Amino acid sequence: METRPFLPFACGLFLTVTLMMAAAPPVYCQEDSTKVSHERLVSPVFPSGTITREPSYTISDSEIIWSDYRYSGEILQRIPGSFLANMDQPGDPSELYFDGLGVDHTKYLLDGVELNEPTTSSLNLYHVPMEFVGNVQYIDALRAPIYQFNATGGLVNFQTHQYSEPVPYSKVRHMEEPYNYLITDGVFSQNIGYNSNIDAGFERQTTDGRFDNAVYDGVNIRAKYRYSIDSTRQLTATEVYYRTKGGANGGALPYNINANIFQQFLIPLRSTTANLTYLQHHVQAAYSQGDPYDSTQFLTASVFYDYYSFQYGDASFYLANISRRVGANVRGSENFAFGRLNFGAEAVRDENPYNSHAVIPSQNRISGYADEEFHLFDLVSAGVFGRGDIVSDTFYPAFGFLFGFRNEYFGLEAGANISDQVPSLSEKYFVSQSFTGNTNLKAETDKLLQLKAGVRLGETLEFSLKPYMRLIDNPIYFREQYVGQPAYPNISVVNLSTRKIYGVDAAIKLTLWKFGADGNFNYVSEKIDGAGVNTLPKYYAAGELYYHDILFNGHLNLRAGVRGRILSEFQGSGFYPEALIYYPTDLNQYGPYGSSDLFVQARIGSAVIYFTFFNLTGEDYFVAPVYPALNSSFGFGINWEFLN
């Protein structure tokens, strides 16, 4: 029988330290708590789950509430360097790439705690309730591997709202789009007594789907309780539950593409009987302390538990997988004379207690990191950072540096790092040509060099440019080339020799009078063992041009415009629902393509109303290798806040 020697000790140590901190006097000198007003005491001292005060990119609540998003992927694709292979099929797990690397190299956190599924390291972005989120931190690949295990491609931290509502607050969001797609989300928050606040929400997403057997039904329930010990310390408890079920229709499969692909009645279907079901409980509790007058200093200690299951069923095949994660982490930041130290540590156990086709061993991990930033006269900045992970008795180090200078108009920064990408449990034991797995699979070694330059001219112009070069030794890759979708489990994962990615990200934001323009441009060139790879578009551009004004004596805040994207030819990836993974295809070439949408967003009082006309020109193009884009169609919705 397998033993678990370190976990009880780690959790016990964590709880002891947490109780000691909660019982100790505040770290920062404050006035007597009896003199603090009711609103002051329950007000947030700082955003939940902060990782660093200087992320690479931030998406605020004000941007989220203005967005006519269907799910979190559509908000995240505004991050420079991102590419969303959106299937345009509600519920299906789209693939979001950052600088050429997908979900297996990107980590998603909720208040500093990982959300990726323990076995496959994947995340369906439809499962992130954005109305629960008040802020999004993105950390690019230079520093992301330092802040989270296996985050060599990037790190996204969803920070939940910190409501302080003496009277009941509620919000309803409802959207309707083609194929009877409906999303309804309700939020409620209120202070309870003198020091507490409760934040609860419910979301339902349903659709009939674009193809036969593409129905989808998803439910999310979440709650957060926050108790303010005083104006510098707080306790929070959070639970997020989701349950989804959908028909696993693959749309137009790559190996069946033919001359009539854009005539939808001729599109071949993957299956008319298969379905895919998810369920997750995510629970975390945290103690936080910080200075309400200096948000750069904070300390958060969390314990967390995840239960995750997925089931894939077809007429002749059934697979069930259950996984869970338990652990504890500490994250903090402390100022010193010429800079700041960000630090953290984590103890985690990933388990796979049941898989209907494989025996998957558990995995223990202990990690620690430090990121030291130096600043001189607010002009010159430098940083050194390092991380160490002990995974099943093997030590994986990571380290890097950066150097730059900036003023109010211009900034320049250069940096480099080296880190490892450890194979997931799925890659080691599950996705293989035999159920014994490839136990000799090595970790990737990732070496990154990047340069950042930025220009800002007041509120008129912001421009950034980031060229980068990435060299991966022993890349983990799906070796086979398939004439059709492979029969389970005939996908083998191997280490190849080298993977090289060269790229450039550019972003611009321009405001002239009442008109604005936002745009992102990506260039990605990839070679594996010397051969060119065309999984992603080599060139990709997306942006919007809009008019923004406040009319009728301030009663109507209007934003209207056109957005679009252009992508060069690409081959893309197929989705393998039995293992929740994407695998590269090289059988068909798609593109170049382009699309455009018309949008109108209007804020009237406390309500934001959305209207979107999709695919204005009715162009036939692919948004992912298995799905053509929506035909010309429209959707509408509303996001309405109430304060009783």
C-alpha positions as CSV (number, residue, x, y, z in Angstrom):
1,M,0.0,0.0,0.0
2,E,1.3,3.4,-0.9
3,T,2.4,5.7,1.9
4,R,2.0,9.5,2.1
5,P,4.6,10.6,4.6
6,F,5.0,14.2,3.8
7,L,1.4,15.4,3.3
8,P,0.1,15.2,6.8
9,F,3.2,16.9,8.1
10,A,3.0,19.7,5.4
11,C,-0.7,20.4,6.1
12,G,-0.1,20.3,9.9
13,L,2.8,22.7,9.6
14,F,0.7,25.0,7.4
15,L,-2.3,25.0,9.8
16,T,0.0,25.7,12.8
17,V,1.7,28.6,11.0
18,T,-1.7,30.0,9.9
19,L,-3.2,29.8,13.4
20,M,-0.1,31.5,14.8
21,M,-0.3,34.3,12.3
22,A,-4.0,34.8,12.9
23,A,-3.4,35.0,16.7
24,A,-0.5,37.4,16.4
25,P,-0.9,41.1,16.5
26,P,-1.1,42.9,13.1
27,V,2.2,43.3,11.3
28,Y,1.5,47.0,10.5
29,C,0.7,49.6,13.2
30,Q,-3.0,50.7,12.9
31,E,-5.5,52.5,15.0
32,D,-7.6,50.7,17.5
33,S,-10.1,48.5,15.6
34,T,-13.0,49.8,17.7
35,K,-12.6,53.1,15.9
36,V,-12.7,51.6,12.4
37,S,-16.1,52.1,10.7
38,H,-18.3,49.2,9.6
39,E,-17.5,49.9,6.0
40,R,-13.7,50.2,6.6
41,L,-13.5,46.9,8.5
42,V,-15.1,44.7,5.8
43,S,-13.5,46.7,3.0
44,P,-10.9,44.7,1.1
45,V,-7.3,45.4,2.2
46,F,-6.0,44.2,-1.1
47,P,-7.1,42.0,-4.1
48,S,-7.5,38.3,-3.3
49,G,-4.7,36.0,-4.2
50,T,-2.2,38.6,-5.4
51,I,1.0,37.0,-6.9
52,T,2.9,40.1,-7.9
53,R,2.1,43.8,-8.0
54,E,3.7,44.0,-11.5
55,P,2.1,41.4,-13.9
56,S,2.8,41.5,-17.6
57,Y,-0.8,42.4,-18.4
58,T,-3.9,43.1,-16.4
59,I,-7.6,42.9,-17.3
60,S,-9.8,44.9,-14.8
61,D,-13.4,44.5,-13.8
62,S,-14.3,47.6,-15.8
63,E,-13.1,45.9,-18.9
64,I,-14.8,42.6,-18.1
65,I,-18.2,44.2,-17.5
66,W,-18.0,45.9,-20.9
67,S,-17.2,42.7,-22.7
68,D,-19.8,40.7,-24.6
69,Y,-17.9,37.5,-23.8
70,R,-19.4,34.0,-23.9
71,Y,-16.6,32.5,-21.8
72,S,-13.2,33.4,-20.3
73,G,-11.2,32.6,-23.5
74,E,-12.8,35.5,-25.4
75,I,-11.6,37.9,-22.7
76,L,-8.1,36.4,-22.4
77,Q,-7.5,36.6,-26.2
78,R,-6.9,40.3,-25.8
79,I,-3.6,39.6,-24.1
80,P,-0.7,40.4,-26.4
81,G,0.8,37.2,-27.8
82,S,-2.3,35.1,-27.4
83,F,-4.1,33.1,-30.1
84,L,-7.5,31.5,-29.4
85,A,-8.3,28.4,-31.5
86,N,-12.0,28.9,-30.7
87,M,-14.3,26.1,-31.8
88,D,-17.3,28.4,-31.8
89,Q,-19.2,25.6,-30.2
90,P,-20.3,26.4,-26.7
91,G,-18.8,24.1,-24.1
92,D,-16.1,22.6,-26.3
93,P,-12.6,23.2,-24.8
94,S,-10.9,25.7,-27.1
95,E,-7.2,25.9,-27.1
96,L,-5.6,29.2,-26.0
97,Y,-1.9,29.7,-27.0
98,F,0.5,32.2,-25.5
99,D,3.6,32.7,-27.6
100,G,3.2,29.4,-29.4
101,L,2.5,27.2,-26.4
102,G,-0.9,25.8,-25.5
103,V,-2.8,24.8,-22.4
104,D,-0.3,22.0,-21.4
105,H,2.3,24.8,-20.9
106,T,-0.1,27.4,-19.3
107,K,-1.3,27.5,-15.7
108,Y,-4.6,29.0,-14.6
109,L,-5.0,30.0,-11.0
110,L,-7.9,31.2,-8.9
111,D,-6.7,33.6,-6.1
112,G,-3.2,32.0,-6.5
113,V,-4.4,28.4,-6.5
114,E,-4.1,26.2,-9.6
115,L,-7.3,25.2,-11.5
116,N,-5.7,22.9,-14.2
117,E,-7.0,19.3,-14.0
118,P,-4.5,17.2,-12.1
119,T,-4.3,14.2,-14.5
120,T,-4.1,16.0,-17.9
121,S,-3.0,19.5,-16.8
122,S,-5.8,20.9,-19.0
123,L,-8.5,23.4,-18.3
124,N,-11.8,24.0,-20.2
125,L,-12.0,27.8,-20.2
126,Y,-15.9,27.6,-20.2
127,H,-15.5,26.5,-16.6
128,V,-14.2,29.8,-15.3
129,P,-17.1,31.9,-14.0
130,M,-16.0,35.4,-15.1
131,E,-18.7,37.2,-13.1
132,F,-16.9,35.8,-10.0
133,V,-13.7,37.5,-11.2
134,G,-12.8,41.1,-10.4
135,N,-9.3,41.2,-12.0
136,V,-7.1,39.1,-14.2
137,Q,-3.3,39.0,-13.9
138,Y,-1.2,37.6,-16.7
139,I,2.5,36.9,-16.3
140,D,4.4,36.1,-19.5
141,A,6.8,33.2,-20.0
142,L,9.8,35.1,-18.7
143,R,8.7,35.0,-15.0
144,A,5.7,32.6,-15.1
145,P,7.7,29.4,-14.5
146,I,9.0,31.0,-11.3
147,Y,5.5,31.7,-9.9
148,Q,3.9,28.3,-10.7
149,F,5.0,24.8,-11.5
150,N,5.1,23.9,-15.2
151,A,4.0,27.4,-16.3
152,T,6.6,27.6,-19.0
153,G,4.2,29.2,-21.5
154,G,2.4,31.7,-19.2
155,L,0.4,32.2,-16.1
156,V,-3.1,33.5,-15.7
157,N,-4.4,34.4,-12.2
158,F,-8.1,35.1,-11.8
159,Q,-8.7,37.2,-8.7
160,T,-12.1,37.1,-7.2
161,H,-14.2,40.1,-6.3
162,Q,-13.7,41.8,-2.9
163,Y,-17.2,43.0,-2.3
164,S,-18.1,45.3,0.7
165,E,-21.9,45.9,0.6
166,P,-23.7,47.2,3.7
167,V,-27.0,46.7,1.8
168,P,-27.8,43.8,-0.5
169,Y,-26.1,43.9,-3.9
170,S,-27.0,41.7,-6.9
171,K,-26.2,41.4,-10.5
172,V,-27.8,39.5,-13.4
173,R,-26.1,38.7,-16.7
174,H,-28.0,37.2,-19.6
175,M,-27.0,36.6,-23.2
176,E,-28.7,34.9,-26.2
177,E,-26.8,33.9,-29.3
178,P,-27.2,31.6,-32.3
179,Y,-28.2,27.9,-32.0
180,N,-30.3,28.7,-28.9
181,Y,-27.2,29.5,-26.8
182,L,-28.3,31.0,-23.5
183,I,-26.1,32.1,-20.6
184,T,-27.6,33.4,-17.3
185,D,-25.5,34.4,-14.4
186,G,-26.7,35.7,-11.0
187,V,-24.5,37.3,-8.3
188,F,-25.4,38.3,-4.7
189,S,-23.3,39.9,-2.1
190,Q,-23.9,41.5,1.3
191,N,-22.0,42.3,4.5
192,I,-23.0,40.1,7.4
193,G,-22.7,41.7,10.8
194,Y,-19.7,43.8,11.5
195,N,-16.8,41.9,9.9
196,S,-18.1,39.5,7.3
197,N,-19.2,39.5,3.7
198,I,-20.7,36.7,1.5
199,D,-20.4,36.6,-2.3
200,A,-22.5,33.9,-4.0
201,G,-23.4,33.2,-7.6
202,F,-25.0,30.8,-10.0
203,E,-24.5,30.3,-13.8
204,R,-26.3,28.2,-16.4
205,Q,-25.2,27.8,-20.0
206,T,-27.2,25.8,-22.6
207,T,-27.3,25.3,-26.4
208,D,-28.8,23.1,-28.9
209,G,-25.5,23.1,-30.8
210,R,-24.5,23.6,-34.4
211,F,-24.4,20.0,-35.4
212,D,-26.2,16.8,-34.5
213,N,-25.3,15.6,-31.0
214,A,-23.8,19.0,-30.0
215,V,-26.2,19.9,-27.2
216,Y,-24.5,21.4,-24.1
217,D,-25.6,22.1,-20.5
218,G,-23.3,23.6,-17.9
219,V,-24.0,24.7,-14.4
220,N,-21.7,26.7,-12.1
221,I,-22.3,27.4,-8.4
222,R,-19.8,29.4,-6.4
223,A,-19.5,31.1,-3.0
224,K,-16.9,33.1,-1.1
225,Y,-17.0,34.0,2.6
226,R,-14.7,36.8,3.9
227,Y,-14.1,37.6,7.5
228,S,-12.1,40.7,8.4
229,I,-10.0,40.2,11.6
230,D,-9.1,43.9,11.5
231,S,-8.1,46.3,8.8
232,T,-4.9,44.4,8.0
233,R,-6.0,40.8,8.2
234,Q,-8.7,38.6,6.7
235,L,-9.8,35.0,6.3
236,T,-11.6,33.8,3.2
237,A,-13.3,30.5,2.2
238,T,-14.1,29.8,-1.4
239,E,-15.9,27.0,-3.2
240,V,-16.4,26.7,-7.0
241,Y,-18.5,23.8,-8.4
242,Y,-19.3,23.1,-12.0
243,R,-21.0,20.3,-13.8
244,T,-21.2,20.1,-17.6
245,K,-22.5,17.6,-20.1
246,G,-22.4,17.9,-23.9
247,G,-22.6,15.8,-27.0
248,A,-19.0,15.1,-28.2
249,N,-19.6,16.0,-31.8
250,G,-16.3,16.8,-33.5
251,G,-17.8,18.8,-36.3
252,A,-15.7,18.6,-39.5
253,L,-12.8,16.3,-38.8
254,P,-9.5,17.2,-40.5
255,Y,-9.1,13.9,-42.3
256,N,-12.5,14.3,-43.9
257,I,-12.1,17.8,-45.3
258,N,-13.3,17.9,-48.9
259,A,-14.3,20.5,-51.5
260,N,-17.7,20.9,-50.0
261,I,-16.5,21.6,-46.5
262,F,-18.4,24.9,-46.3
263,Q,-21.7,23.3,-47.1
264,Q,-22.7,22.4,-43.6
265,F,-25.1,19.6,-44.6
266,L,-22.1,17.7,-46.1
267,I,-19.9,18.1,-43.0
268,P,-19.1,14.6,-41.7
269,L,-19.7,14.1,-37.9
270,R,-17.4,12.5,-35.4
271,S,-20.1,10.8,-33.5
272,T,-23.9,11.0,-33.1
273,T,-23.9,9.2,-29.8
274,A,-20.8,10.2,-27.8
275,N,-21.0,12.6,-24.8
276,L,-18.4,14.2,-22.5
277,T,-19.2,15.0,-18.9
278,Y,-17.2,17.1,-16.4
279,L,-17.5,17.6,-12.7
280,Q,-15.3,19.6,-10.4
281,H,-15.3,20.8,-6.8
282,H,-12.7,23.4,-6.1
283,V,-12.3,24.5,-2.4
284,Q,-9.8,26.8,-0.9
285,A,-9.4,28.6,2.4
286,A,-6.9,31.4,3.0
287,Y,-5.4,33.8,5.6
288,S,-4.2,37.1,4.2
289,Q,-2.5,40.1,5.8
290,G,-1.4,43.4,4.2
291,D,-1.1,47.1,4.7
292,P,-4.2,48.9,3.4
293,Y,-2.0,52.0,2.8
294,D,0.7,50.1,0.9
295,S,-0.7,47.4,-1.4
296,T,2.8,46.3,-2.4
297,Q,3.3,44.4,0.9
298,F,1.1,41.3,1.5
299,L,1.1,37.7,2.7
300,T,-1.4,35.0,1.8
301,A,-1.4,31.4,3.0
302,S,-3.9,28.9,1.5
303,V,-5.1,25.4,1.8
304,F,-7.0,23.8,-1.1
305,Y,-8.7,20.7,-2.4
306,D,-9.9,19.7,-5.9
307,Y,-12.1,16.8,-6.9
308,Y,-12.3,16.4,-10.7
309,S,-13.9,13.8,-12.9
310,F,-14.6,13.4,-16.6
311,Q,-16.4,10.7,-18.5
312,Y,-16.5,10.0,-22.2
313,G,-19.1,7.6,-23.5
314,D,-19.9,6.3,-26.9
315,A,-22.0,3.4,-28.3
316,S,-18.9,1.1,-28.2
317,F,-16.6,2.8,-25.8
318,Y,-16.6,4.2,-22.3
319,L,-13.9,5.9,-20.2
320,A,-14.1,7.4,-16.7
321,N,-11.3,9.3,-14.8
322,I,-11.3,10.7,-11.3
323,S,-8.5,12.9,-10.0
324,R,-8.0,15.1,-7.0
325,R,-5.5,17.5,-5.6
326,V,-4.7,18.6,-2.1
327,G,-2.1,21.1,-0.9
328,A,-1.1,24.3,0.8
329,N,0.8,27.4,-0.4
330,V,2.2,30.6,0.9
331,R,2.7,33.7,-1.3
332,G,4.0,37.1,-0.2
333,S,5.8,40.3,-1.1
334,E,8.0,42.6,1.0
335,N,9.5,45.9,0.2
336,F,13.1,46.8,1.0
337,A,15.4,49.8,0.4
338,F,15.8,49.6,-3.4
339,G,13.1,47.1,-4.5
340,R,10.8,44.3,-3.6
341,L,11.0,40.5,-2.8
342,N,8.2,38.3,-4.0
343,F,8.3,34.8,-2.5
344,G,6.3,31.6,-2.1
345,A,6.3,27.9,-1.3
346,E,3.9,25.1,-2.0
347,A,3.2,21.4,-1.0
348,V,0.9,19.5,-3.3
349,R,-0.3,15.9,-3.9
350,D,-2.0,14.9,-7.2
351,E,-3.9,11.7,-7.1
352,N,-5.7,9.6,-9.7
353,P,-7.8,7.2,-7.5
354,Y,-9.7,5.7,-10.5
355,N,-9.3,5.4,-14.2
356,S,-11.4,2.8,-16.0
357,H,-8.5,1.9,-18.4
358,A,-5.2,2.6,-16.6
359,V,-3.4,2.6,-13.3
360,I,-2.0,6.1,-12.7
361,P,0.4,6.5,-9.7
362,S,0.1,9.6,-7.4
363,Q,2.6,12.4,-7.5
364,N,3.9,14.6,-4.6
365,R,5.6,18.0,-5.1
366,I,7.3,20.5,-2.8
367,S,8.2,23.9,-4.3
368,G,9.7,27.2,-3.4
369,Y,10.4,30.4,-5.3
370,A,11.8,33.9,-4.9
371,D,11.7,36.9,-7.3
372,E,13.8,39.8,-6.3
373,E,13.3,43.2,-8.0
374,F,15.6,46.2,-7.8
375,H,14.7,49.8,-8.7
376,L,16.9,52.8,-8.9
377,F,15.3,56.3,-9.0
378,D,12.3,54.7,-10.8
379,L,14.5,54.6,-14.0
380,V,16.6,51.4,-13.9
381,S,15.1,48.0,-12.9
382,A,16.7,44.6,-12.5
383,G,15.6,41.3,-11.2
384,V,16.8,37.8,-10.4
385,F,14.5,35.0,-9.8
386,G,14.7,31.3,-9.0
387,R,12.5,28.3,-8.3
388,G,13.0,24.7,-7.1
389,D,10.5,21.8,-7.4
390,I,11.0,18.4,-5.9
391,V,8.6,16.1,-7.9
392,S,8.6,12.4,-6.8
393,D,12.1,12.6,-5.4
394,T,13.5,14.4,-8.5
395,F,14.7,18.0,-8.3
396,Y,13.9,20.5,-11.0
397,P,15.5,24.0,-10.8
398,A,14.6,27.1,-12.7
399,F,16.2,30.6,-12.7
400,G,16.3,33.8,-14.7
401,F,17.1,37.5,-14.8
402,L,15.9,40.7,-16.3
403,F,17.3,44.2,-16.8
404,G,15.7,47.4,-18.1
405,F,15.0,51.1,-17.8
406,R,11.9,53.2,-18.2
407,N,10.5,56.7,-17.8
408,E,7.0,58.0,-18.3
409,Y,7.3,57.8,-22.1
410,F,9.5,54.8,-22.9
411,G,10.6,51.5,-21.5
412,L,13.0,48.7,-22.5
413,E,13.6,45.4,-20.8
414,A,15.6,42.3,-21.6
415,G,15.5,39.0,-19.8
416,A,16.2,35.2,-20.0
417,N,15.3,32.1,-18.1
418,I,15.8,28.4,-18.0
419,S,13.1,26.0,-16.6
420,D,11.7,22.5,-16.9
421,Q,8.3,21.2,-18.1
422,V,7.7,18.0,-16.2
423,P,5.4,15.4,-18.0
424,S,1.8,15.4,-16.7
425,L,0.3,12.2,-15.2
426,S,-1.6,11.8,-18.4
427,E,1.5,12.0,-20.6
428,K,3.5,9.6,-18.4
429,Y,0.8,6.9,-17.8
430,F,-2.3,7.5,-19.7
431,V,-1.8,8.7,-23.3
432,S,0.3,6.0,-24.7
433,Q,0.2,3.0,-27.0
434,S,0.1,0.7,-24.0
435,F,-1.5,1.4,-20.6
436,T,1.9,0.9,-18.9
437,G,2.9,4.3,-20.2
438,N,6.3,5.7,-21.1
439,T,7.9,5.8,-17.6
440,N,11.2,7.0,-19.2
441,L,9.6,10.2,-20.5
442,K,12.0,13.1,-19.7
443,A,11.2,16.6,-18.7
444,E,11.6,19.3,-21.3
445,T,14.3,21.9,-20.7
446,D,13.1,25.3,-21.9
447,K,15.5,28.2,-22.5
448,L,13.9,31.6,-23.3
449,L,15.4,34.9,-24.3
450,Q,13.1,37.9,-24.8
451,L,13.1,41.7,-25.3
452,K,10.3,44.2,-24.4
453,A,10.0,47.7,-25.6
454,G,7.1,50.1,-24.9
455,V,6.1,53.7,-25.7
456,R,3.4,55.7,-24.0
457,L,2.2,59.2,-24.9
458,G,-0.3,60.2,-22.3
459,E,-3.8,58.8,-23.0
460,T,-3.3,59.0,-26.7
461,L,-0.9,56.2,-27.6
462,E,0.4,53.0,-26.1
463,F,2.6,50.7,-28.1
464,S,4.5,47.6,-27.1
465,L,6.8,45.2,-28.9
466,K,8.2,41.9,-27.7
467,P,10.5,39.7,-29.8
468,Y,11.5,36.4,-28.2
469,M,13.4,33.2,-28.9
470,R,12.7,29.8,-27.3
471,L,14.7,26.6,-27.4
472,I,13.3,23.4,-25.9
473,D,15.4,20.3,-25.4
474,N,13.7,16.9,-25.2
475,P,10.3,18.4,-26.2
476,I,7.3,16.3,-25.2
477,Y,5.4,15.6,-28.4
478,F,2.7,13.4,-29.9
479,R,4.7,11.4,-32.4
480,E,2.2,9.7,-34.7
481,Q,0.7,11.1,-37.9
482,Y,-2.9,9.9,-38.2
483,V,-4.9,9.2,-41.3
484,G,-8.0,9.5,-39.1
485,Q,-8.8,10.2,-35.5
486,P,-6.7,7.6,-33.6
487,A,-8.4,4.7,-31.8
488,Y,-8.0,4.9,-28.1
489,P,-5.4,4.7,-26.7
490,N,-3.2,4.7,-29.8
491,I,-1.5,8.1,-29.2
492,S,2.1,7.8,-28.1
493,V,3.9,10.6,-26.3
494,V,7.7,10.8,-26.9
495,N,10.7,13.0,-26.3
496,L,12.0,14.5,-29.5
497,S,15.4,16.3,-29.8
498,T,14.7,20.0,-30.2
499,R,11.9,22.5,-30.6
500,K,12.6,26.1,-31.6
501,I,10.1,28.9,-31.5
502,Y,10.8,32.4,-32.7
503,G,8.2,35.1,-32.4
504,V,7.2,38.7,-32.1
505,D,4.2,40.2,-30.2
506,A,3.0,43.7,-30.9
507,A,0.1,45.6,-29.3
508,I,-1.2,49.1,-29.9
509,K,-3.9,51.3,-28.3
510,L,-4.7,54.6,-29.9
511,T,-7.3,57.2,-28.7
512,L,-8.2,60.3,-30.8
513,W,-11.0,62.4,-29.6
514,K,-14.0,60.0,-29.2
515,F,-12.5,57.3,-31.4
516,G,-10.3,54.4,-30.3
517,A,-8.4,51.5,-31.8
518,D,-6.9,48.4,-30.1
519,G,-4.8,45.8,-31.9
520,N,-2.6,42.8,-31.4
521,F,-0.2,41.2,-33.9
522,N,1.6,37.9,-33.5
523,Y,4.3,36.2,-35.5
524,V,5.3,32.6,-34.7
525,S,7.8,30.4,-36.4
526,E,8.4,26.9,-35.1
527,K,10.7,24.0,-36.0
528,I,10.8,20.6,-34.4
529,D,14.0,18.5,-35.0
530,G,14.8,20.9,-37.9
531,A,11.5,20.6,-39.7
532,G,9.0,23.5,-40.0
533,V,5.8,23.2,-38.0
534,N,2.6,24.9,-39.0
535,T,0.3,24.1,-36.2
536,L,-0.5,27.8,-35.5
537,P,-0.9,30.6,-38.0
538,K,2.5,32.2,-38.7
539,Y,0.8,35.6,-38.8
540,Y,-2.2,36.6,-36.7
541,A,-3.7,40.0,-36.2
542,A,-6.8,41.0,-34.2
543,G,-8.2,44.4,-33.2
544,E,-11.2,46.7,-33.0
545,L,-12.0,50.2,-34.1
546,Y,-14.7,51.9,-32.0
547,Y,-16.5,55.1,-31.1
548,H,-17.0,55.9,-27.4
549,D,-19.1,58.8,-26.1
550,I,-21.4,59.7,-23.2
551,L,-24.7,61.1,-24.4
552,F,-28.0,62.4,-23.1
553,N,-26.6,64.3,-20.2
554,G,-24.6,61.3,-19.0
555,H,-27.5,58.8,-19.2
556,L,-26.1,56.8,-22.1
557,N,-22.5,55.6,-22.2
558,L,-22.1,54.2,-25.7
559,R,-19.4,52.2,-27.3
560,A,-19.9,50.9,-30.9
561,G,-17.5,49.6,-33.5
562,V,-16.1,46.9,-35.6
563,R,-13.7,44.1,-34.6
564,G,-11.9,41.5,-36.7
565,R,-9.1,39.2,-37.1
566,I,-6.8,37.9,-39.9
567,L,-4.8,34.7,-39.8
568,S,-2.4,33.1,-42.2
569,E,-2.6,29.5,-43.3
570,F,-2.2,26.8,-40.6
571,Q,-2.8,23.1,-39.9
572,G,-4.0,23.3,-36.3
573,S,-4.7,20.5,-33.8
574,G,-7.3,17.9,-33.4
575,F,-9.1,17.4,-30.1
576,Y,-9.0,14.0,-28.5
577,P,-11.9,13.9,-26.0
578,E,-11.0,10.5,-24.5
579,A,-7.9,12.2,-22.9
580,L,-8.8,15.9,-23.0
581,I,-5.8,16.7,-25.2
582,Y,-5.0,18.4,-28.5
583,Y,-2.7,16.6,-30.9
584,P,-1.0,18.1,-34.0
585,T,-2.4,17.4,-37.4
586,D,-0.6,17.8,-40.8
587,L,-3.2,16.5,-43.2
588,N,-4.9,19.7,-44.3
589,Q,-4.0,23.4,-44.7
590,Y,-6.5,26.1,-43.8
591,G,-6.4,29.8,-44.5
592,P,-5.5,32.5,-44.9
593,Y,-8.9,33.7,-43.4
594,G,-10.4,36.8,-41.9
595,S,-13.6,37.8,-40.2
596,S,-15.3,40.9,-38.8
597,D,-18.1,41.5,-36.2
598,L,-20.1,44.6,-35.5
599,F,-20.7,45.4,-31.8
600,V,-22.7,47.9,-29.8
601,Q,-22.3,48.2,-26.0
602,A,-24.4,50.7,-24.1
603,R,-24.4,51.5,-20.4
604,I,-27.7,52.9,-19.2
605,G,-27.7,53.6,-15.4
606,S,-26.4,50.3,-13.8
607,A,-27.1,48.1,-16.9
608,V,-24.7,47.3,-19.8
609,I,-26.5,46.1,-22.9
610,Y,-24.8,44.2,-25.7
611,F,-25.6,43.6,-29.3
612,T,-23.2,41.7,-31.7
613,F,-23.5,40.9,-35.4
614,F,-21.2,38.0,-36.1
615,N,-19.3,37.5,-39.4
616,L,-20.6,40.6,-41.2
617,T,-19.5,39.4,-44.6
618,G,-20.5,35.8,-44.2
619,E,-17.0,34.6,-45.1
620,D,-16.3,30.9,-44.9
621,Y,-13.3,30.2,-42.8
622,F,-12.0,28.0,-40.0
623,V,-11.6,29.1,-36.4
624,A,-10.2,25.7,-35.5
625,P,-9.3,22.6,-37.6
626,V,-12.6,20.9,-36.7
627,Y,-15.0,23.9,-36.8
628,P,-16.0,26.4,-39.5
629,A,-16.9,29.8,-38.3
630,L,-20.4,30.9,-37.5
631,N,-22.5,32.1,-40.4
632,S,-23.7,35.7,-40.3
633,S,-25.8,35.9,-37.2
634,F,-26.4,38.1,-34.1
635,G,-26.6,37.9,-30.4
636,F,-27.6,40.2,-27.6
637,G,-27.4,40.4,-23.8
638,I,-27.5,42.5,-20.6
639,N,-25.4,42.8,-17.5
640,W,-27.5,44.6,-14.8
641,E,-26.4,45.6,-11.3
642,F,-28.8,46.2,-8.4
643,L,-28.2,47.9,-5.0
644,N,-31.2,47.6,-2.7
